[in-house]
Amino acid sequence: MATNPKVKADLKFTQIDPRTWSTVGTQGNVYTLSLLSSSLHCNCPAGRHRKNCYHADRLAQLFKAELNDCLASF
């Protein structure tokens, strides 16, 4: 996965259900991210226009880190 230079390391996510999360954008807007067919979709302006969304990039980075931590414990 390519790293997006705009990804904010301090983004916080709240899990709503097993496939849905919310986060607050830089302007204070709340965005919803959904895992659909193995890809993340965000309702921020970039996500709605199918552009690279840093909210989805950051959540994917967190998933990857959590998976690596889990695998390292075996």
PQR file with spaces between the fields and no chain letter, atoms N, CA, C, O and H, PARSE charges and radii, in Angstrom:
ATOM       1  N    MET     1       0.847   -1.178    0.000 -0.4000 1.5000
ATOM       2  CA   MET     1       0.000    0.000    0.000 -0.0000 2.0000
ATOM       3  C    MET     1       0.887    1.233    0.000  0.5500 1.7000
ATOM       4  O    MET     1       1.793    1.351    0.826 -0.5500 1.4000
ATOM       5  N    ALA     2       0.634    2.142   -0.912 -0.4000 1.5000
ATOM       6  CA   ALA     2       1.383    3.402   -0.957 -0.0000 2.0000
ATOM       7  C    ALA     2       0.976    4.275    0.218  0.5500 1.7000
ATOM       8  O    ALA     2      -0.179    4.264    0.645 -0.5500 1.4000
ATOM       9  H    ALA     2      -0.102    2.047   -1.583  0.4000 1.0000
ATOM      10  N    THR     3       1.926    5.024    0.732 -0.4000 1.5000
ATOM      11  CA   THR     3       1.654    5.899    1.860 -0.0000 2.0000
ATOM      12  C    THR     3       1.229    7.265    1.352  0.5500 1.7000
ATOM      13  O    THR     3       1.905    7.868    0.518 -0.5500 1.4000
ATOM      14  H    THR     3       2.864    5.034    0.386  0.4000 1.0000
ATOM      15  N    ASN     4       0.119    7.741    1.851 -0.4000 1.5000
ATOM      16  CA   ASN     4      -0.394    9.058    1.488 -0.0000 2.0000
ATOM      17  C    ASN     4       0.248   10.080    2.404  0.5500 1.7000
ATOM      18  O    ASN     4       0.096    9.976    3.621 -0.5500 1.4000
ATOM      19  H    ASN     4      -0.431    7.251    2.528  0.4000 1.0000
ATOM      20  N    PRO     5       0.967   11.076    1.866 -0.5600 1.5000
ATOM      21  CA   PRO     5       1.643   12.057    2.729  0.2800 2.0000
ATOM      22  C    PRO     5       0.678   12.928    3.529  0.5500 1.7000
ATOM      23  O    PRO     5       1.091   13.569    4.495 -0.5500 1.4000
ATOM      24  N    LYS     6      -0.594   12.964    3.147 -0.4000 1.5000
ATOM      25  CA   LYS     6      -1.572   13.766    3.868 -0.0000 2.0000
ATOM      26  C    LYS     6      -2.196   13.035    5.051  0.5500 1.7000
ATOM      27  O    LYS     6      -2.988   13.625    5.786 -0.5500 1.4000
ATOM      28  H    LYS     6      -0.929   12.443    2.362  0.4000 1.0000
ATOM      29  N    VAL     7      -1.857   11.765    5.251 -0.4000 1.5000
ATOM      30  CA   VAL     7      -2.464   10.986    6.328 -0.0000 2.0000
ATOM      31  C    VAL     7      -2.100   11.588    7.676  0.5500 1.7000
ATOM      32  O    VAL     7      -0.925   11.781    7.988 -0.5500 1.4000
ATOM      33  H    VAL     7      -1.214   11.285    4.654  0.4000 1.0000
ATOM      34  N    LYS     8      -3.102   11.877    8.454 -0.4000 1.5000
ATOM      35  CA   LYS     8      -2.911   12.460    9.780 -0.0000 2.0000
ATOM      36  C    LYS     8      -2.748   11.331   10.800  0.5500 1.7000
ATOM      37  O    LYS     8      -3.649   10.511   10.977 -0.5500 1.4000
ATOM      38  H    LYS     8      -4.057   11.721    8.201  0.4000 1.0000
ATOM      39  N    ALA     9      -1.615   11.294   11.456 -0.4000 1.5000
ATOM      40  CA   ALA     9      -1.325   10.223   12.405 -0.0000 2.0000
ATOM      41  C    ALA     9      -2.223   10.275   13.629  0.5500 1.7000
ATOM      42  O    ALA     9      -2.405    9.259   14.300 -0.5500 1.4000
ATOM      43  H    ALA     9      -0.883   11.960   11.313  0.4000 1.0000
ATOM      44  N    ASP    10      -2.789   11.439   13.936 -0.4000 1.5000
ATOM      45  CA   ASP    10      -3.572   11.577   15.150 -0.0000 2.0000
ATOM      46  C    ASP    10      -5.073   11.365   14.953  0.5500 1.7000
ATOM      47  O    ASP    10      -5.849   11.639   15.869 -0.5500 1.4000
ATOM      48  H    ASP    10      -2.641   12.265   13.391  0.4000 1.0000
ATOM      49  N    LEU    11      -5.501   10.888   13.792 -0.4000 1.5000
ATOM      50  CA   LEU    11      -6.924   10.615   13.585 -0.0000 2.0000
ATOM      51  C    LEU    11      -7.395    9.549   14.560  0.5500 1.7000
ATOM      52  O    LEU    11      -6.715    8.546   14.775 -0.5500 1.4000
ATOM      53  H    LEU    11      -4.871   10.666   13.047  0.4000 1.0000
ATOM      54  N    LYS    12      -8.547    9.769   15.139 -0.4000 1.5000
ATOM      55  CA   LYS    12      -9.160    8.788   16.042 -0.0000 2.0000
ATOM      56  C    LYS    12     -10.406    8.237   15.369  0.5500 1.7000
ATOM      57  O    LYS    12     -11.133    8.968   14.696 -0.5500 1.4000
ATOM      58  H    LYS    12      -9.099   10.584   14.965  0.4000 1.0000
ATOM      59  N    PHE    13     -10.645    6.956   15.552 -0.4000 1.5000
ATOM      60  CA   PHE    13     -11.800    6.301   14.958 -0.0000 2.0000
ATOM      61  C    PHE    13     -12.656    5.675   16.050  0.5500 1.7000
ATOM      62  O    PHE    13     -12.143    5.171   17.049 -0.5500 1.4000
ATOM      63  H    PHE    13     -10.054    6.363   16.099  0.4000 1.0000
ATOM      64  N    THR    14     -13.961    5.715   15.843 -0.4000 1.5000
ATOM      65  CA   THR    14     -14.913    5.070   16.737 -0.0000 2.0000
ATOM      66  C    THR    14     -15.630    4.002   15.922  0.5500 1.7000
ATOM      67  O    THR    14     -16.220    4.288   14.881 -0.5500 1.4000
ATOM      68  H    THR    14     -14.378    6.124   15.032  0.4000 1.0000
ATOM      69  N    GLN    15     -15.569    2.761   16.414 -0.4000 1.5000
ATOM      70  CA   GLN    15     -16.235    1.685   15.697 -0.0000 2.0000
ATOM      71  C    GLN    15     -17.725    1.718   16.021  0.5500 1.7000
ATOM      72  O    GLN    15     -18.119    1.694   17.187 -0.5500 1.4000
ATOM      73  H    GLN    15     -15.089    2.528   17.260  0.4000 1.0000
ATOM      74  N    ILE    16     -18.540    1.774   14.985 -0.4000 1.5000
ATOM      75  CA   ILE    16     -19.989    1.822   15.134 -0.0000 2.0000
ATOM      76  C    ILE    16     -20.576    0.414   15.100  0.5500 1.7000
ATOM      77  O    ILE    16     -21.454    0.078   15.895 -0.5500 1.4000
ATOM      78  H    ILE    16     -18.221    1.794   14.037  0.4000 1.0000
ATOM      79  N    ASP    17     -20.091   -0.392   14.187 -0.4000 1.5000
ATOM      80  CA   ASP    17     -20.460   -1.803   14.091 -0.0000 2.0000
ATOM      81  C    ASP    17     -19.270   -2.523   13.456  0.5500 1.7000
ATOM      82  O    ASP    17     -18.271   -1.872   13.149 -0.5500 1.4000
ATOM      83  H    ASP    17     -19.378   -0.119   13.541  0.4000 1.0000
ATOM      84  N    PRO    18     -19.335   -3.836   13.248 -0.5600 1.5000
ATOM      85  CA   PRO    18     -18.152   -4.550   12.748  0.2800 2.0000
ATOM      86  C    PRO    18     -17.566   -4.036   11.436  0.5500 1.7000
ATOM      87  O    PRO    18     -16.398   -4.300   11.150 -0.5500 1.4000
ATOM      88  N    ARG    19     -18.339   -3.312   10.631 -0.4000 1.5000
ATOM      89  CA   ARG    19     -17.842   -2.845    9.334 -0.0000 2.0000
ATOM      90  C    ARG    19     -17.957   -1.338    9.152  0.5500 1.7000
ATOM      91  O    ARG    19     -17.828   -0.844    8.032 -0.5500 1.4000
ATOM      92  H    ARG    19     -19.288   -3.098   10.863  0.4000 1.0000
ATOM      93  N    THR    20     -18.199   -0.592   10.239 -0.4000 1.5000
ATOM      94  CA   THR    20     -18.407    0.853   10.123 -0.0000 2.0000
ATOM      95  C    THR    20     -17.699    1.597   11.245  0.5500 1.7000
ATOM      96  O    THR    20     -17.755    1.191   12.406 -0.5500 1.4000
ATOM      97  H    THR    20     -18.304   -0.993   11.149  0.4000 1.0000
ATOM      98  N    TRP    21     -17.021    2.709   10.880 -0.4000 1.5000
ATOM      99  CA   TRP    21     -16.304    3.549   11.824 -0.0000 2.0000
ATOM     100  C    TRP    21     -16.651    5.005   11.549  0.5500 1.7000
ATOM     101  O    TRP    21     -17.101    5.343   10.454 -0.5500 1.4000
ATOM     102  H    TRP    21     -16.976    3.039    9.937  0.4000 1.0000
ATOM     103  N    SER    22     -16.443    5.861   12.535 -0.4000 1.5000
ATOM     104  CA   SER    22     -16.595    7.302   12.316 -0.0000 2.0000
ATOM     105  C    SER    22     -15.314    7.993   12.764  0.5500 1.7000
ATOM     106  O    SER    22     -14.570    7.477   13.598 -0.5500 1.4000
ATOM     107  H    SER    22     -16.077    5.585   13.424  0.4000 1.0000
ATOM     108  N    THR    23     -15.072    9.168   12.194 -0.4000 1.5000
ATOM     109  CA   THR    23     -13.925    9.983   12.563 -0.0000 2.0000
ATOM     110  C    THR    23     -14.290   11.450   12.357  0.5500 1.7000
ATOM     111  O    THR    23     -15.242   11.770   11.645 -0.5500 1.4000
ATOM     112  H    THR    23     -15.676    9.587   11.516  0.4000 1.0000
ATOM     113  N    VAL    24     -13.533   12.321   12.978 -0.4000 1.5000
ATOM     114  CA   VAL    24     -13.760   13.755   12.835 -0.0000 2.0000
ATOM     115  C    VAL    24     -12.658   14.319   11.954  0.5500 1.7000
ATOM     116  O    VAL    24     -11.474   14.104   12.211 -0.5500 1.4000
ATOM     117  H    VAL    24     -12.760   12.061   13.556  0.4000 1.0000
ATOM     118  N    GLY    25     -13.058   15.048   10.903 -0.4000 1.5000
ATOM     119  CA   GLY    25     -12.102   15.647    9.980 -0.0000 2.0000
ATOM     120  C    GLY    25     -11.464   16.903   10.551  0.5500 1.7000
ATOM     121  O    GLY    25     -11.801   17.334   11.654 -0.5500 1.4000
ATOM     122  H    GLY    25     -14.020   15.223   10.694  0.4000 1.0000
ATOM     123  N    THR    26     -10.551   17.483    9.802 -0.4000 1.5000
ATOM     124  CA   THR    26      -9.804   18.656   10.263 -0.0000 2.0000
ATOM     125  C    THR    26     -10.677   19.883   10.461  0.5500 1.7000
ATOM     126  O    THR    26     -10.309   20.783   11.217 -0.5500 1.4000
ATOM     127  H    THR    26     -10.277   17.133    8.906  0.4000 1.0000
ATOM     128  N    GLN    27     -11.828   19.938    9.796 -0.4000 1.5000
ATOM     129  CA   GLN    27     -12.739   21.067    9.939 -0.0000 2.0000
ATOM     130  C    GLN    27     -13.843   20.778   10.954  0.5500 1.7000
ATOM     131  O    GLN    27     -14.753   21.587   11.132 -0.5500 1.4000
ATOM     132  H    GLN    27     -12.126   19.207    9.182  0.4000 1.0000
ATOM     133  N    GLY    28     -13.760   19.618   11.622 -0.4000 1.5000
ATOM     134  CA   GLY    28     -14.753   19.267   12.625 -0.0000 2.0000
ATOM     135  C    GLY    28     -15.935   18.474   12.092  0.5500 1.7000
ATOM     136  O    GLY    28     -16.850   18.150   12.848 -0.5500 1.4000
ATOM     137  H    GLY    28     -13.020   18.960   11.477  0.4000 1.0000
ATOM     138  N    ASN    29     -15.931   18.157   10.806 -0.4000 1.5000
ATOM     139  CA   ASN    29     -17.006   17.346   10.230 -0.0000 2.0000
ATOM     140  C    ASN    29     -16.831   15.888   10.621  0.5500 1.7000
ATOM     141  O    ASN    29     -15.706   15.393   10.692 -0.5500 1.4000
ATOM     142  H    ASN    29     -15.187   18.421   10.191  0.4000 1.0000
ATOM     143  N    VAL    30     -17.926   15.203   10.873 -0.4000 1.5000
ATOM     144  CA   VAL    30     -17.879   13.783   11.206 -0.0000 2.0000
ATOM     145  C    VAL    30     -18.080   12.990    9.918  0.5500 1.7000
ATOM     146  O    VAL    30     -19.025   13.231    9.166 -0.5500 1.4000
ATOM     147  H    VAL    30     -18.840   15.605   10.815  0.4000 1.0000
ATOM     148  N    TYR    31     -17.181   12.043    9.676 -0.4000 1.5000
ATOM     149  CA   TYR    31     -17.246   11.211    8.476 -0.0000 2.0000
ATOM     150  C    TYR    31     -17.423    9.757    8.880  0.5500 1.7000
ATOM     151  O    TYR    31     -16.966    9.328    9.939 -0.5500 1.4000
ATOM     152  H    TYR    31     -16.413   11.848   10.287  0.4000 1.0000
ATOM     153  N    THR    32     -18.091    9.014    8.021 -0.4000 1.5000
ATOM     154  CA   THR    32     -18.340    7.598    8.249 -0.0000 2.0000
ATOM     155  C    THR    32     -17.557    6.785    7.225  0.5500 1.7000
ATOM     156  O    THR    32     -17.571    7.075    6.029 -0.5500 1.4000
ATOM     157  H    THR    32     -18.462    9.363    7.160  0.4000 1.0000
ATOM     158  N    LEU    33     -16.879    5.768    7.724 -0.4000 1.5000
ATOM     159  CA   LEU    33     -16.129    4.860    6.862 -0.0000 2.0000
ATOM     160  C    LEU    33     -16.769    3.483    6.955  0.5500 1.7000
ATOM     161  O    LEU    33     -17.110    3.010    8.039 -0.5500 1.4000
ATOM     162  H    LEU    33     -16.867    5.532    8.696  0.4000 1.0000
ATOM     163  N    SER    34     -16.926    2.851    5.799 -0.4000 1.5000
ATOM     164  CA   SER    34     -17.546    1.531    5.753 -0.0000 2.0000
ATOM     165  C    SER    34     -16.648    0.571    4.993  0.5500 1.7000
ATOM     166  O    SER    34     -16.038    0.936    3.988 -0.5500 1.4000
ATOM     167  H    SER    34     -16.649    3.236    4.919  0.4000 1.0000
ATOM     168  N    LEU    35     -16.573   -0.658    5.482 -0.4000 1.5000
ATOM     169  CA   LEU    35     -15.837   -1.711    4.805 -0.0000 2.0000
ATOM     170  C    LEU    35     -16.822   -2.465    3.930  0.5500 1.7000
ATOM     171  O    LEU    35     -17.690   -3.184    4.426 -0.5500 1.4000
ATOM     172  H    LEU    35     -17.069   -0.955    6.298  0.4000 1.0000
ATOM     173  N    LEU    36     -16.676   -2.294    2.620 -0.4000 1.5000
ATOM     174  CA   LEU    36     -17.572   -2.922    1.650 -0.0000 2.0000
ATOM     175  C    LEU    36     -16.741   -3.688    0.634  0.5500 1.7000
ATOM     176  O    LEU    36     -15.860   -3.121   -0.012 -0.5500 1.4000
ATOM     177  H    LEU    36     -15.971   -1.710    2.217  0.4000 1.0000
ATOM     178  N    SER    37     -17.021   -4.963    0.496 -0.4000 1.5000
ATOM     179  CA   SER    37     -16.312   -5.797   -0.485 -0.0000 2.0000
ATOM     180  C    SER    37     -14.804   -5.646   -0.377  0.5500 1.7000
ATOM     181  O    SER    37     -14.124   -5.484   -1.390 -0.5500 1.4000
ATOM     182  H    SER    37     -17.738   -5.423    1.020  0.4000 1.0000
ATOM     183  N    SER    38     -14.285   -5.696    0.815 -0.4000 1.5000
ATOM     184  CA   SER    38     -12.856   -5.647    1.129 -0.0000 2.0000
ATOM     185  C    SER    38     -12.179   -4.316    0.792  0.5500 1.7000
ATOM     186  O    SER    38     -10.955   -4.275    0.669 -0.5500 1.4000
ATOM     187  H    SER    38     -14.837   -5.828    1.638  0.4000 1.0000
ATOM     188  N    SER    39     -12.938   -3.230    0.640 -0.4000 1.5000
ATOM     189  CA   SER    39     -12.328   -1.914    0.493 -0.0000 2.0000
ATOM     190  C    SER    39     -13.063   -0.912    1.376  0.5500 1.7000
ATOM     191  O    SER    39     -14.256   -1.053    1.645 -0.5500 1.4000
ATOM     192  H    SER    39     -13.932   -3.263    0.740  0.4000 1.0000
ATOM     193  N    LEU    40     -12.329    0.099    1.818 -0.4000 1.5000
ATOM     194  CA   LEU    40     -12.899    1.118    2.685 -0.0000 2.0000
ATOM     195  C    LEU    40     -13.497    2.249    1.865  0.5500 1.7000
ATOM     196  O    LEU    40     -12.898    2.708    0.893 -0.5500 1.4000
ATOM     197  H    LEU    40     -11.360    0.215    1.599  0.4000 1.0000
ATOM     198  N    HIS    41     -14.674    2.691    2.260 -0.4000 1.5000
ATOM     199  CA   HIS    41     -15.350    3.809    1.610 -0.0000 2.0000
ATOM     200  C    HIS    41     -15.635    4.860    2.666  0.5500 1.7000
ATOM     201  O    HIS    41     -16.111    4.540    3.755 -0.5500 1.4000
ATOM     202  H    HIS    41     -15.161    2.318    3.049  0.4000 1.0000
ATOM     203  N    CYS    42     -15.344    6.122    2.346 -0.4000 1.5000
ATOM     204  CA   CYS    42     -15.541    7.237    3.267 -0.0000 2.0000
ATOM     205  C    CYS    42     -16.500    8.236    2.625  0.5500 1.7000
ATOM     206  O    CYS    42     -16.496    8.419    1.408 -0.5500 1.4000
ATOM     207  H    CYS    42     -14.958    6.383    1.462  0.4000 1.0000
ATOM     208  N    ASN    43     -17.325    8.884    3.460 -0.4000 1.5000
ATOM     209  CA   ASN    43     -18.270    9.855    2.910 -0.0000 2.0000
ATOM     210  C    ASN    43     -17.736   11.290    2.949  0.5500 1.7000
ATOM     211  O    ASN    43     -18.514   12.238    2.836 -0.5500 1.4000
ATOM     212  H    ASN    43     -17.328    8.736    4.449  0.4000 1.0000
ATOM     213  N    CYS    44     -16.416   11.461    3.107 -0.4000 1.5000
ATOM     214  CA   CYS    44     -15.819   12.799    3.008 -0.0000 2.0000
ATOM     215  C    CYS    44     -15.839   13.232    1.539  0.5500 1.7000
ATOM     216  O    CYS    44     -16.085   12.401    0.665 -0.5500 1.4000
ATOM     217  H    CYS    44     -15.784   10.692    3.199  0.4000 1.0000
ATOM     218  N    PRO    45     -15.587   14.511    1.248 -0.5600 1.5000
ATOM     219  CA   PRO    45     -15.613   14.956   -0.152  0.2800 2.0000
ATOM     220  C    PRO    45     -14.704   14.139   -1.082  0.5500 1.7000
ATOM     221  O    PRO    45     -15.113   13.795   -2.191 -0.5500 1.4000
ATOM     222  N    ALA    46     -13.490   13.828   -0.648 -0.4000 1.5000
ATOM     223  CA   ALA    46     -12.592   13.034   -1.501 -0.0000 2.0000
ATOM     224  C    ALA    46     -13.157   11.633   -1.714  0.5500 1.7000
ATOM     225  O    ALA    46     -13.159   11.117   -2.831 -0.5500 1.4000
ATOM     226  H    ALA    46     -13.158   14.107    0.253  0.4000 1.0000
ATOM     227  N    GLY    47     -13.635   11.026   -0.636 -0.4000 1.5000
ATOM     228  CA   GLY    47     -14.191    9.682   -0.737 -0.0000 2.0000
ATOM     229  C    GLY    47     -15.428    9.625   -1.627  0.5500 1.7000
ATOM     230  O    GLY    47     -15.613    8.668   -2.379 -0.5500 1.4000
ATOM     231  H    GLY    47     -13.634   11.445    0.272  0.4000 1.0000
ATOM     232  N    ARG    48     -16.274   10.650   -1.541 -0.4000 1.5000
ATOM     233  CA   ARG    48     -17.486   10.684   -2.376 -0.0000 2.0000
ATOM     234  C    ARG    48     -17.140   10.831   -3.855  0.5500 1.7000
ATOM     235  O    ARG    48     -17.912   10.410   -4.717 -0.5500 1.4000
ATOM     236  H    ARG    48     -16.124   11.428   -0.930  0.4000 1.0000
ATOM     237  N    HIS    49     -15.983   11.427   -4.155 -0.4000 1.5000
ATOM     238  CA   HIS    49     -15.559   11.583   -5.544 -0.0000 2.0000
ATOM     239  C    HIS    49     -14.553   10.514   -5.966  0.5500 1.7000
ATOM     240  O    HIS    49     -13.868   10.648   -6.980 -0.5500 1.4000
ATOM     241  H    HIS    49     -15.356   11.769   -3.455  0.4000 1.0000
ATOM     242  N    ARG    50     -14.479    9.453   -5.166 -0.4000 1.5000
ATOM     243  CA   ARG    50     -13.616    8.298   -5.440 -0.0000 2.0000
ATOM     244  C    ARG    50     -12.154    8.679   -5.604  0.5500 1.7000
ATOM     245  O    ARG    50     -11.426    8.091   -6.404 -0.5500 1.4000
ATOM     246  H    ARG    50     -15.035    9.345   -4.342  0.4000 1.0000
ATOM     247  N    LYS    51     -11.740    9.677   -4.829 -0.4000 1.5000
ATOM     248  CA   LYS    51     -10.332   10.065   -4.813 -0.0000 2.0000
ATOM     249  C    LYS    51      -9.684    9.471   -3.574  0.5500 1.7000
ATOM     250  O    LYS    51     -10.358    8.885   -2.727 -0.5500 1.4000
ATOM     251  H    LYS    51     -12.331   10.155   -4.179  0.4000 1.0000
ATOM     252  N    ASN    52      -8.371    9.628   -3.477 -0.4000 1.5000
ATOM     253  CA   ASN    52      -7.645    9.093   -2.337 -0.0000 2.0000
ATOM     254  C    ASN    52      -8.039    9.840   -1.070  0.5500 1.7000
ATOM     255  O    ASN    52      -7.823   11.047   -0.965 -0.5500 1.4000
ATOM     256  H    ASN    52      -7.823   10.104   -4.166  0.4000 1.0000
ATOM     257  N    CYS    53      -8.609    9.133   -0.121 -0.4000 1.5000
ATOM     258  CA   CYS    53      -9.109    9.712    1.120 -0.0000 2.0000
ATOM     259  C    CYS    53      -8.148    9.363    2.258  0.5500 1.7000
ATOM     260  O    CYS    53      -7.880    8.186    2.501 -0.5500 1.4000
ATOM     261  H    CYS    53      -8.784    8.152   -0.207  0.4000 1.0000
ATOM     262  N    TYR    54      -7.629   10.373    2.953 -0.4000 1.5000
ATOM     263  CA   TYR    54      -6.667   10.065    4.006 -0.0000 2.0000
ATOM     264  C    TYR    54      -7.317    9.442    5.233  0.5500 1.7000
ATOM     265  O    TYR    54      -6.623    8.821    6.038 -0.5500 1.4000
ATOM     266  H    TYR    54      -7.846   11.329    2.756  0.4000 1.0000
ATOM     267  N    HIS    55      -8.627    9.589    5.401 -0.4000 1.5000
ATOM     268  CA   HIS    55      -9.301    8.911    6.515 -0.0000 2.0000
ATOM     269  C    HIS    55      -9.226    7.390    6.295  0.5500 1.7000
ATOM     270  O    HIS    55      -8.874    6.635    7.202 -0.5500 1.4000
ATOM     271  H    HIS    55      -9.191   10.094    4.747  0.4000 1.0000
ATOM     272  N    ALA    56      -9.564    6.963    5.077 -0.4000 1.5000
ATOM     273  CA   ALA    56      -9.515    5.534    4.753 -0.0000 2.0000
ATOM     274  C    ALA    56      -8.077    5.021    4.771  0.5500 1.7000
ATOM     275  O    ALA    56      -7.824    3.901    5.214 -0.5500 1.4000
ATOM     276  H    ALA    56      -9.850    7.576    4.341  0.4000 1.0000
ATOM     277  N    ASP    57      -7.133    5.835    4.291 -0.4000 1.5000
ATOM     278  CA   ASP    57      -5.723    5.425    4.319 -0.0000 2.0000
ATOM     279  C    ASP    57      -5.260    5.184    5.750  0.5500 1.7000
ATOM     280  O    ASP    57      -4.579    4.196    6.024 -0.5500 1.4000
ATOM     281  H    ASP    57      -7.338    6.745    3.931  0.4000 1.0000
ATOM     282  N    ARG    58      -5.626    6.087    6.666 -0.4000 1.5000
ATOM     283  CA   ARG    58      -5.186    5.954    8.061 -0.0000 2.0000
ATOM     284  C    ARG    58      -5.835    4.748    8.721  0.5500 1.7000
ATOM     285  O    ARG    58      -5.167    4.018    9.452 -0.5500 1.4000
ATOM     286  H    ARG    58      -6.179    6.890    6.443  0.4000 1.0000
ATOM     287  N    LEU    59      -7.121    4.522    8.480 -0.4000 1.5000
ATOM     288  CA   LEU    59      -7.775    3.356    9.067 -0.0000 2.0000
ATOM     289  C    LEU    59      -7.140    2.074    8.530  0.5500 1.7000
ATOM     290  O    LEU    59      -6.955    1.117    9.282 -0.5500 1.4000
ATOM     291  H    LEU    59      -7.664    5.115    7.886  0.4000 1.0000
ATOM     292  N    ALA    60      -6.806    2.044    7.247 -0.4000 1.5000
ATOM     293  CA   ALA    60      -6.137    0.869    6.674 -0.0000 2.0000
ATOM     294  C    ALA    60      -4.768    0.656    7.319  0.5500 1.7000
ATOM     295  O    ALA    60      -4.375   -0.481    7.578 -0.5500 1.4000
ATOM     296  H    ALA    60      -6.957    2.821    6.636  0.4000 1.0000
ATOM     297  N    GLN    61      -4.037    1.747    7.579 -0.4000 1.5000
ATOM     298  CA   GLN    61      -2.738    1.632    8.271 -0.0000 2.0000
ATOM     299  C    GLN    61      -2.925    1.035    9.662  0.5500 1.7000
ATOM     300  O    GLN    61      -2.134    0.195   10.091 -0.5500 1.4000
ATOM     301  H    GLN    61      -4.356    2.671    7.368  0.4000 1.0000
ATOM     302  N    LEU    62      -3.962    1.463   10.361 -0.4000 1.5000
ATOM     303  CA   LEU    62      -4.225    0.930   11.707 -0.0000 2.0000
ATOM     304  C    LEU    62      -4.582   -0.547   11.649  0.5500 1.7000
ATOM     305  O    LEU    62      -4.141   -1.322   12.499 -0.5500 1.4000
ATOM     306  H    LEU    62      -4.605    2.146   10.012  0.4000 1.0000
ATOM     307  N    PHE    63      -5.380   -0.952   10.651 -0.4000 1.5000
ATOM     308  CA   PHE    63      -5.704   -2.372   10.474 -0.0000 2.0000
ATOM     309  C    PHE    63      -4.431   -3.177   10.254  0.5500 1.7000
ATOM     310  O    PHE    63      -4.239   -4.231   10.861 -0.5500 1.4000
ATOM     311  H    PHE    63      -5.738   -0.323    9.961  0.4000 1.0000
ATOM     312  N    LYS    64      -3.566   -2.676    9.386 -0.4000 1.5000
ATOM     313  CA   LYS    64      -2.326   -3.381    9.066 -0.0000 2.0000
ATOM     314  C    LYS    64      -1.441   -3.520   10.307  0.5500 1.7000
ATOM     315  O    LYS    64      -0.881   -4.588   10.553 -0.5500 1.4000
ATOM     316  H    LYS    64      -3.722   -1.820    8.893  0.4000 1.0000
ATOM     317  N    ALA    65      -1.316   -2.452   11.082 -0.4000 1.5000
ATOM     318  CA   ALA    65      -0.498   -2.499   12.297 -0.0000 2.0000
ATOM     319  C    ALA    65      -1.076   -3.491   13.298  0.5500 1.7000
ATOM     320  O    ALA    65      -0.336   -4.246   13.928 -0.5500 1.4000
ATOM     321  H    ALA    65      -1.771   -1.584   10.882  0.4000 1.0000
ATOM     322  N    GLU    66      -2.399   -3.488   13.444 -0.4000 1.5000
ATOM     323  CA   GLU    66      -3.035   -4.414   14.384 -0.0000 2.0000
ATOM     324  C    GLU    66      -2.854   -5.856   13.941  0.5500 1.7000
ATOM     325  O    GLU    66      -2.616   -6.732   14.773 -0.5500 1.4000
ATOM     326  H    GLU    66      -3.000   -2.875   12.932  0.4000 1.0000
ATOM     327  N    LEU    67      -2.963   -6.115   12.644 -0.4000 1.5000
ATOM     328  CA   LEU    67      -2.756   -7.452   12.120 -0.0000 2.0000
ATOM     329  C    LEU    67      -1.311   -7.897   12.330  0.5500 1.7000
ATOM     330  O    LEU    67      -1.066   -9.037   12.725 -0.5500 1.4000
ATOM     331  H    LEU    67      -3.157   -5.404   11.968  0.4000 1.0000
ATOM     332  N    ASN    68      -0.357   -7.008   12.071 -0.4000 1.5000
ATOM     333  CA   ASN    68       1.056   -7.348   12.291 -0.0000 2.0000
ATOM     334  C    ASN    68       1.334   -7.661   13.753  0.5500 1.7000
ATOM     335  O    ASN    68       2.081   -8.590   14.057 -0.5500 1.4000
ATOM     336  H    ASN    68      -0.556   -6.082   11.751  0.4000 1.0000
ATOM     337  N    ASP    69       0.736   -6.890   14.664 -0.4000 1.5000
ATOM     338  CA   ASP    69       0.903   -7.152   16.106 -0.0000 2.0000
ATOM     339  C    ASP    69       0.319   -8.512   16.477  0.5500 1.7000
ATOM     340  O    ASP    69       0.905   -9.263   17.256 -0.5500 1.4000
ATOM     341  H    ASP    69       0.129   -6.134   14.417  0.4000 1.0000
ATOM     342  N    CYS    70      -0.832   -8.811   15.912 -0.4000 1.5000
ATOM     343  CA   CYS    70      -1.481  -10.093   16.194 -0.0000 2.0000
ATOM     344  C    CYS    70      -0.629  -11.252   15.683  0.5500 1.7000
ATOM     345  O    CYS    70      -0.435  -12.241   16.390 -0.5500 1.4000
ATOM     346  H    CYS    70      -1.308   -8.200   15.280  0.4000 1.0000
ATOM     347  N    LEU    71      -0.121  -11.134   14.462 -0.4000 1.5000
ATOM     348  CA   LEU    71       0.703  -12.189   13.883 -0.0000 2.0000
ATOM     349  C    LEU    71       2.033  -12.347   14.625  0.5500 1.7000
ATOM     350  O    LEU    71       2.560  -13.455   14.722 -0.5500 1.4000
ATOM     351  H    LEU    71      -0.278  -10.330   13.887  0.4000 1.0000
ATOM     352  N    ALA    72       2.566  -11.263   15.137 -0.4000 1.5000
ATOM     353  CA   ALA    72       3.830  -11.323   15.857 -0.0000 2.0000
ATOM     354  C    ALA    72       3.691  -12.068   17.185  0.5500 1.7000
ATOM     355  O    ALA    72       4.678  -12.561   17.729 -0.5500 1.4000
ATOM     356  H    ALA    72       2.138  -10.363   15.058  0.4000 1.0000
ATOM     357  N    SER    73       2.477  -12.147   17.698 -0.4000 1.5000
ATOM     358  CA   SER    73       2.281  -12.810   18.995 -0.0000 2.0000
ATOM     359  C    SER    73       2.220  -14.330   18.864  0.5500 1.7000
ATOM     360  O    SER    73       2.161  -15.031   19.874 -0.5500 1.4000
ATOM     361  H    SER    73       1.675  -11.746   17.256  0.4000 1.0000
ATOM     362  N    PHE    74       2.234  -14.853   17.628 -0.4000 1.5000
ATOM     363  CA   PHE    74       2.208  -16.318   17.456 -0.0000 2.0000
ATOM     364  C    PHE    74       3.561  -16.910   17.613  0.5500 1.7000
ATOM     365  O    PHE    74       3.720  -18.125   17.500 -0.5500 1.4000
ATOM     366  H    PHE    74       2.282  -14.283   16.807  0.4000 1.0000
